[in-house]
């Protein structure tokens, strides 16, 4: 009887296992869609969101010609992965190009691997990239061409964290520190975690 009462109370309360976890990043559990996409990885292979089930995913929108924000973000993510030690093997950084015209799989492969072996470059058609960006309320805009024919792309700089089941869990912004990301990734990656 007591067990049934406890179970009923748990159902009424929603029984969220992470209610007592003190996340340092923004908790978006239940407020953003699951990890879902169909793109091409940096080996030229078609991949989907479900291919990354079993891994904690850090999703970031950027591009290889980015002069500052993208390289800085990827360098910081590499440091975060190093600080996680062996736990980092359970994570993948998915770097989605917002500049598919220039970011071929080969270019993406060289770029992301210069930062971290757990990083995967993803590209696709402009329509696929736009749909994925809208799915996670990210934004990007191609700036006008300069006199040399080059251009920049202005883009959001948030990092979306998904648990090993592909559920959106956390959002990291430039205001968050490496310590905060390491703390929350440690919780997501640890055996018996809330993911």
N, C-alpha and C positions, 0 to 999 in steps of 0.2 A: 504493500500500500504506500509506504513511504517512498519507494522507488518510483512508483507511478506518479505520485504527487511532485517529486523532483523533476521527472521527465516532462510533466505538464507545465510546470513553471518555466522550465528551459524552453519549451516550445513557445510559450507566451512571450518570453523575453527575447526571442529570436536566436538565442544560444550562439552568439558570435564568439568564436574562440579568441578573437583578438581584441575584445572589449577592454581587457586589462593591460594590453600591451601599450607602452608609451612610445609610439612612433615619433621620430624626430622630423621626418618628412611629412608632406601633406597626405593624409589618408583619404584615398578616393574609392575605397572598397564600396561596391554597389552603385557608384556614381558614374562610372565610365565603362564602355563596352570591353568585352574580352578581347584578347589578342587574336585578330583575324585579318588575313591579307593573302594575296596571291601575287608574288613578285618574282624577280630573278635575282639569285645570289651572285656573289662576286666570283663564282666559278662558271657562271652562265647557266646554272641549273634552276628550273622552276621550283619554288618553295612556297609553302603556305604557313600560316601562323601555327597550325597544329604540329608542324615538323619540329617545333621548339618546345613541345610539351615535355616535362621532366626537367626543364632548365628554368631558372629565374631569368627573365628577360629585361634588359634595359634598352628601351626603344628611344632613339634620338633622330630627329630630322635635321639634315645639314647637307653640305656639298663639298666636294674635294677642292674647289677653287676658293673656298672661304678664306679670307685673309687673316682672321683672328679667332672668332668664337669657336668654330668647329675644332681646329687643332688644339686649342686650349682645353675644350671640353673632353676631347678624346684622350689627351695627355692626363687630365685629372682622373678620368675613368680608369686609365691604366694604373695609376697610383692606388686608387681604391681597390682594384683587383689584386695588386701586390699585397696590400695590407690585409686582405681577406685570407691570404695564404691558400692552402689546399681547398678551402670552401669555394674559391672562385671558379673551380672547375665545373661547378654546378650552375654557372651563370653564362649568359651570352649577351654581348653588346650588339644590338642590331642598328646599324647606321643606314638610315633610309635617305637616299639622295633626292633633293628637291630640284636637282638640275640634271634630269635624265638625258638631255641633249648632249652634254659633255661627259657625264659620268657613266662610262661603259663598265661592264663587269671587270674587265682587266684593270682599268684605272682604279676602280673601287677596291679591288683586291690588294693592289700595291699600297694604296692609301691606308686602308684600315689595318693591314698587317704591319705597317710601320709603327703603329701605336700599341696594339695588343693582339696576341694570337687568339683571344676569345672574341674578337670583334668580327662581325660579318657585314659586308656591304650589300645593300639591297637596292635594286633599281627596277624600273618598269616603264610603262607608257605614262605620258603626262596625266592621262585620265585616272590611271591606277594610283599614281602618287597623290593626286588631288583628292581622290576618294578616301585614301588612308589618312591623309592630313585632316580632312573634315571629320572623319570618324573620331579622332582624338582631340578635336578642337584646336589643332595646331594651324599655323598660318604661314604662308610664304608668298613673296612677290618678286618677280624678276624686274630688276632695275633697267633703265634704258641703256643701250650699248654706249660704250665710251668711244672716243675717236679711233682707238686701236681695235675696235670690234669686240673687245672683252666686255663682260658685264658681271655684276654682282647680284646675289639673290638675298633679299632680306627675309629672315625666317625666325620663327619662335625658337626659344632655346631651352625648353623644358625637357626633362628626361622622364619617361614613363616607365614605371617598374611593374612587372607582372609576375605573379607567383608561378610555381612550377606547373600549375594546372591551367595557366593562360588567363587567370583572372587579374584585372587591373587592380592594383593594391595601393601604389604610392606615386606621388608626383614630386620630382625634385626640380627646383628652379635655381637660377644663379645665386639667389640669396642663401641657399643651403650650403653647408660646409661639407668637406670630405668626411669629417668625423661623423656627421649626421648620416651620411649615406652609408658609411661603413657599419655604423650601429644597426641601421634598419636592414641592410643586406645580410648582415650576420644573423639577424632574427629570421629572415626569409629563407636563408640557406641552411640553417642548422637543422640537424635531424630532429624530428618531432616538432618542427616549427609550426606556425599558424598557417602556412601556405597549403 
